[in-house]
Amino acid sequence: MERTPDFYLRYYIGHKGKFGHEFLEYEITNEGRLRYANNSNYRNEPLIRKEVYINRIVIEEIKRLVNNSEVLSQDDSRWPEPNNVGRQELEIVIGEEHVFFITSKIGSFLDVQRSEDPEGLRSFFYLVQDIKCLVLTLMSMHFRIKPV
């Protein structure tokens, strides 16, 4: 069997506040496992954990998004530090490349424009939005109870 290049992606966004540790996290592996976790303690909501398997075409599309974003060539040293508002983490492995970014929550695109590294943070911001949208759509499609 032909070995496919290594691929791994993990995204986390969260904070600790009056409702405890609230976060959204997803992880995608080379084998196609997509794990999703959402912890919102608002109104005592339980932790939501879901796991699905995606096919090679979806993984290749995610890799395309990552490569087109140019985030692999960025450096987070001038991005806003995590603070009491929250933090974001993005870890990506594609082949021999391995990046791990940490920054604060981004409230709006204005935060990106006002940062010390607007170009680099913009790459991160748009990639995170694209992949989050894809992941939430995949989860919604897979776990829909009543088809519309």
Solvent accessible surface area in square Angstrom, and as a share of the most:
residue,aa,sasa,rsa
1,M,240,1.07
2,E,151,0.68
3,R,176,0.64
4,T,46,0.27
5,P,85,0.53
6,D,59,0.30
7,F,5,0.02
8,Y,52,0.20
9,L,0,0.00
10,R,42,0.15
11,Y,0,0.00
12,Y,26,0.10
13,I,31,0.16
14,G,2,0.02
15,H,52,0.23
16,K,154,0.65
17,G,40,0.38
18,K,182,0.77
19,F,77,0.32
20,G,33,0.32
21,H,68,0.30
22,E,25,0.11
23,F,30,0.12
24,L,23,0.11
25,E,47,0.21
26,Y,2,0.01
27,E,26,0.12
28,I,1,0.00
29,T,16,0.09
30,N,19,0.10
31,E,133,0.60
32,G,1,0.01
33,R,72,0.26
34,L,0,0.00
35,R,104,0.38
36,Y,23,0.09
37,A,6,0.04
38,N,44,0.22
39,N,23,0.12
40,S,42,0.27
41,N,46,0.24
42,Y,104,0.39
43,R,186,0.68
44,N,141,0.72
45,E,88,0.39
46,P,94,0.59
47,L,76,0.38
48,I,74,0.38
49,R,156,0.57
50,K,73,0.31
51,E,85,0.38
52,V,10,0.05
53,Y,148,0.56
54,I,19,0.10
55,N,90,0.46
56,R,89,0.33
57,I,134,0.68
58,V,34,0.20
59,I,1,0.01
60,E,80,0.36
61,E,65,0.29
62,I,0,0.00
63,K,18,0.08
64,R,116,0.43
65,L,32,0.16
66,V,0,0.00
67,N,79,0.40
68,N,95,0.49
69,S,24,0.16
70,E,116,0.52
71,V,0,0.00
72,L,27,0.14
73,S,94,0.61
74,Q,46,0.21
75,D,89,0.46
76,D,37,0.19
77,S,82,0.53
78,R,132,0.48
79,W,8,0.03
80,P,49,0.31
81,E,127,0.57
82,P,40,0.25
83,N,84,0.43
84,N,139,0.71
85,V,92,0.53
86,G,4,0.03
87,R,83,0.30
88,Q,8,0.03
89,E,24,0.11
90,L,3,0.01
91,E,33,0.15
92,I,0,0.00
93,V,31,0.18
94,I,27,0.14
95,G,28,0.27
96,E,176,0.79
97,E,87,0.39
98,H,112,0.50
99,V,24,0.14
100,F,92,0.38
101,F,5,0.02
102,I,54,0.28
103,T,0,0.00
104,S,6,0.04
105,K,55,0.23
106,I,28,0.14
107,G,73,0.70
108,S,56,0.36
109,F,59,0.25
110,L,83,0.41
111,D,64,0.33
112,V,0,0.00
113,Q,98,0.44
114,R,180,0.66
115,S,17,0.11
116,E,127,0.57
117,D,18,0.09
118,P,46,0.29
119,E,117,0.52
120,G,0,0.00
121,L,1,0.00
122,R,68,0.25
123,S,19,0.12
124,F,0,0.00
125,F,31,0.13
126,Y,109,0.41
127,L,4,0.02
128,V,4,0.02
129,Q,78,0.35
130,D,69,0.36
131,I,3,0.01
132,K,39,0.17
133,C,84,0.50
134,L,45,0.22
135,V,0,0.00
136,L,71,0.35
137,T,64,0.37
138,L,28,0.14
139,M,13,0.06
140,S,54,0.35
141,M,127,0.57
142,H,115,0.51
143,F,73,0.30
144,R,119,0.43
145,I,161,0.82
146,K,163,0.69
147,P,117,0.74
148,V,174,1.00
